[in-house]
Amino acid sequence: MILGAVLAGGLSSRFGSDKALAELNGHTLIALAVHALSGWCEHVVVVGRETAPAPTLPDWPRPGMGPLGGLAAALHHALDEGYEAVLTCGVDAALLPDDLPELLGSAPAFLAAQPVIGLWPVSAVPQLEALLQSDERHSMYGFADRVGARRVETALPIPNINTPGDLSALTKRVSP
């Protein structure tokens, strides 16, 4: 069983407003992310927000830990609920590939260009806890290296929305 987790705890500082609520073709980015993961996962949660179109979890061990805090919360929840792995994406990763699970294969694996998009085994909880409680830099790439995750390349880049300009450009590309 795979738990889907949308990592949505960022401050949206480059975007200038809550980008999770920004719209692409009439749908909020957070709703698009939840919808995408729900096609591949038994259950989807949103981490790092209090309100969302899916059940929410707070970052672990506390807010402000970056994407790894969201991943840690999702992995802890998955472990408690009997899931084998967590499929993650950021709230700003629009238009995930239709074959994402096949691209990633078995856990642990992540997209090389966007490490928040990955498949992580619940067995990685101890390594992630150790990293988050250490003085080491809390990076997705560092964690991926710790757990021996495979870096997966994609044929086409996956849009990552960090600014209103990114959203505008993507809207023009995908307008019906």
Secondary structure, 3 states (H helix, E strand, C coil): CEEEEEECCCCCCCCCCCHHHCEECCEEHHHHHHHHHHCCCCEEEEECCCCCCCCEECCCCCCCCCHHHHHHHHHHHHHHHCCCEEEEEECCECCCCCCHHHHHCCCCEEECCEEEEEEEEHHHHHHHHHHHCCCCCCCHHHHHHHCCCEEECCCCCCCECCCHHHHHHHHHHHCC
